[in-house]
Amino acid sequence: MLPLAALAAALAVGIVGIADHSRKSAAIERANVALWFCQHGQGRCADTKPATVEAAWQRRERRYQLALAGTAVVGGWRVRRRQATA
């Protein structure tokens, strides 16, 4: 049962990560547009910078990768343990 739970957890982490990546892409696009307007004197310059959005994404991406690795280890350990006792 634990391997199935690990698989479900990995699937959930993957879905959340993909959705987060899409949100990050949209945020970078907005930040790029705002930066262009700022650099051309047509907008305010206090908006979020694309590099800030990317850095925040990279921190979250690392957490997603660690979560996926953790679910793989737990699921694999349980399968291996089951095979050893069979």
C-alpha positions in Angstrom: 0.0 0.0 0.0 2.9 2.4 0.8 4.3 2.2 -2.8 0.9 3.3 -4.1 0.8 6.2 -1.6 4.3 7.2 -2.7 3.3 7.1 -6.3 0.2 9.3 -5.6 2.3 11.7 -3.6 4.8 11.9 -6.5 2.0 12.5 -8.9 0.6 15.3 -6.7 4.0 17.0 -6.4 4.5 16.8 -10.1 1.1 18.3 -10.9 1.7 21.1 -8.4 5.2 21.7 -9.8 3.9 21.9 -13.4 1.1 24.4 -12.4 3.7 26.4 -10.4 6.0 26.5 -13.4 3.2 27.8 -15.6 2.4 30.6 -13.0 6.2 31.4 -12.9 6.3 31.7 -16.7 3.3 34.1 -16.7 4.9 36.1 -13.8 8.2 36.4 -15.7 6.3 37.6 -18.8 4.5 40.3 -16.8 7.8 41.3 -15.1 9.5 41.6 -18.5 6.8 43.8 -19.9 6.9 46.0 -16.8 10.7 46.2 -17.0 10.5 47.2 -20.6 8.1 50.0 -19.8 10.2 51.1 -16.9 13.4 51.2 -19.0 11.6 53.3 -21.6 10.2 55.8 -19.2 6.6 54.7 -19.6 5.9 53.0 -16.4 6.7 52.8 -12.7 9.9 50.9 -11.8 8.9 49.3 -8.5 7.6 46.1 -10.1 9.1 42.7 -9.5 12.2 42.0 -11.6 12.3 38.8 -13.8 15.5 37.6 -12.1 13.7 37.8 -8.7 10.8 35.7 -10.0 13.3 33.1 -11.5 15.3 32.9 -8.3 12.2 32.2 -6.3 11.1 29.6 -8.8 14.5 27.9 -8.6 14.2 27.6 -4.8 10.7 26.1 -5.1 11.8 23.8 -7.9 14.6 22.4 -5.6 11.9 21.6 -3.0 9.8 19.8 -5.6 12.8 17.8 -6.7 13.6 16.8 -3.1 9.9 15.8 -2.5 10.0 13.6 -5.7 13.2 12.0 -4.6 11.8 11.4 -1.1 8.7 9.7 -2.5 10.9 7.6 -4.8 13.1 6.5 -1.9 10.2 5.6 0.3 8.3 3.8 -2.4 11.5 1.9 -3.6 12.5 1.0 -0.1 9.1 -0.5 0.6 9.0 -2.5 -2.7 12.5 -3.8 -2.0 11.6 -4.7 1.5 8.5 -6.6 0.3 10.6 -8.5 -2.3 13.2 -9.5 0.4 10.5 -11.0 2.7 8.7 -12.8 -0.1 
